[in-house]
Amino acid sequence: MNQLELEATIAERDVLRYTPAGVPIVSAILMHSGQQEEAGVARLVEFEIPAFAAGEISGRFGSAELGASYRFTGFLAKKNRNSKALVFHIIDFQAA
């Protein structure tokens, strides 16, 4: 199963654009900061991840407040067919 749930802020966001097939899409960089427990020890985890929202959710994502905390759900996939880089595909999100 490839499902990811992440609490993060929208650090950067591009303007709404359309794919050649006419699908609306918004790309962004999400920033996560939090504590995780690993081997019984609390660990500070901070990272940025490229993400995008496509289709109906792109309009709502495109107007979401920058810097606010949201809980995102989605999945990971390669950026494109020939890439090894991963991108978080946002399926839904809500205020955290």
N, C-alpha and C positions, 0 to 999 in steps of 0.2 A: 504494500500500500504506500502511496506517495501522497501524504497529507501533512501540511504544516500549519500550525497555529502559532502566531507570534504577536507579542505586544511590542509596539514600536511607535516611533514618531516619524512623520514625513519630513525628512531633512531637505530634500530637493524634489521638484516636480516639473516636468515639461508641460507644455500646452497640449490640449487635445489635438490629435491628428487622426488621419484615416489611413488604413492599410490599402493596398491596391484593390482589395476585394470590397472596400467600403466599410470595413469594421472600425468603429471608433476605438482609439487606444490612448492611454496616458501612461507614460513612463515616469519612474521616480526612484529615489534612493531612500530606503527606510533605515532608521538608526535604532538599534536595540541596546539597552543598558539594564542589567539586572544581576541578581545573585542566583547562582545555581549551586546545588550541593553535588560534590564529586568526591567519592571515596571518603565520605563522612566529613569533608571539609568544605566550608562555604567559599565560593569562588566568584569574583566579579567578572562578568562576561559583557563585553562591549564589541559591537560590530556593525557594519553597514552592509546592506544587501540591495542589489538592483532588483527592481520590481516593476510590474505593470498591471494595469487593469484594462480589460478589453470588453467590448460589448456594452450592454445596458449599464453596468456598474461604473463604467469609465466617467460618465457625467457626474455622478455623486462623488467619486474619488477625485475628480478634477477640481471640485469646489470644496473639498475637505480642508480644514484649517491646517496650515503648515505649523509644525512644532507641537501640535496637540497629540496626545497619546491615544492610540487606537489598538483594537485587537483584530488582527488580520487572519483570515483563513484562506488557504489555497494550496498550491503544489509547486514543486521545483521541476524545472525542465532546462535543457540546454538553450542558450541564447538563440542559436540557429542550428541548422543541421550539421554544420562543419565545426562548430565551436565546442570547447570543453568547459566554458564558463557557464555557470548556472544563473537562472533568473527566477525570482519568486513570482508566480502567476496568481494574482489576487482574485479570489472568487467572491469574497464578501468581507465586510469590515464593519465595526461598530465602535463607538466611543468606549474607552477603557475606564 
